[in-house]
Amino acid sequence: GAGVSQSPSNKVTEKGKDVELRCDPISGHTALYWYRQSLGQGLEFLIYFQGNSAPDKSGLPSDRFSAERTGGSVSTLTIQRTQQEDSAVYLCASSLVGGVTEAFFGQGTRLTVV
Amino acid sequence: EDQVTQSPEALRLQEGESSSLNCSYTVSGLRGLFWYRQDPGKGPEFLFTLYSAGEEKEKERLKATLTKKESFLHITAPKPEDSATYLCAVRTGGGGSNYKLTFGKGTLLTVNP
């Protein structure tokens, strides 16, 4: 596609429910990243994919968070048993080559846990 | 630990009033400094990458410069449409982690007509 696409744009969920956030990167980009942006905070790194592999998951806040990438393309970030502190904007980015070229971001998914 | 500090947190300018935003960093092995623009409700939009001290990049009314300790984003004769949050990020080397961007908290720029 022309840019990084994320869905849904907004998600309101009840505390304790599971949510899935989707990212469709720019076609041909091998590297994919998930970041989280909380109010008043900078962007916080969550996980990095090179192809379908995730060599660095160190930013995932807890074991309730997981992510996968299939076909070297679409990625899904799953949050289980959501908590209010999970409320944030979740941003996905992709780059042609990880660690070499610039990253382009999607518009984000605003997650609100009530 | 890599640190990125942006100042000021917020800046209000009149249209045509030039100014600069600052990004200071403490990192081990800089592999690129990035500037992004973020509009409300949108994802960050890539502006510039700088790799070495002395490098400069320009785009319309924006010019980014880099020293060994900081980067400046100069805005010349800004217009209201330049209003946005400007984010600075660094990518550092070392091991296999030179893909990760560490972001500052941003500078919220408002340009009044």
HADDOCK unambig.tbl for C-alpha pairs under 7 A between the chains (distance, minus, plus):
assign (segid A and resid 41 and name CA) (segid B and resid 105 and name CA) 5.81 0.50 0.50
assign (segid A and resid 42 and name CA) (segid B and resid 103 and name CA) 5.89 0.50 0.50
assign (segid A and resid 42 and name CA) (segid B and resid 104 and name CA) 5.63 0.50 0.50
assign (segid A and resid 42 and name CA) (segid B and resid 105 and name CA) 4.18 0.50 0.50
assign (segid A and resid 43 and name CA) (segid B and resid 103 and name CA) 5.81 0.50 0.50
assign (segid A and resid 91 and name CA) (segid B and resid 43 and name CA) 6.94 0.50 0.50
assign (segid A and resid 98 and name CA) (segid B and resid 99 and name CA) 5.38 0.50 0.50
assign (segid A and resid 99 and name CA) (segid B and resid 98 and name CA) 5.17 0.50 0.50
assign (segid A and resid 99 and name CA) (segid B and resid 99 and name CA) 3.57 0.50 0.50
assign (segid A and resid 104 and name CA) (segid B and resid 45 and name CA) 6.98 0.50 0.50
assign (segid A and resid 104 and name CA) (segid B and resid 46 and name CA) 6.45 0.50 0.50
assign (segid A and resid 105 and name CA) (segid B and resid 43 and name CA) 5.68 0.50 0.50
assign (segid A and resid 105 and name CA) (segid B and resid 44 and name CA) 5.91 0.50 0.50
assign (segid A and resid 105 and name CA) (segid B and resid 45 and name CA) 6.80 0.50 0.50
assign (segid A and resid 106 and name CA) (segid B and resid 43 and name CA) 5.41 0.50 0.50
assign (segid A and resid 107 and name CA) (segid B and resid 42 and name CA) 4.68 0.50 0.50
assign (segid A and resid 107 and name CA) (segid B and resid 43 and name CA) 4.06 0.50 0.50
assign (segid A and resid 108 and name CA) (segid B and resid 42 and name CA) 6.80 0.50 0.50
assign (segid A and resid 108 and name CA) (segid B and resid 43 and name CA) 5.80 0.50 0.50
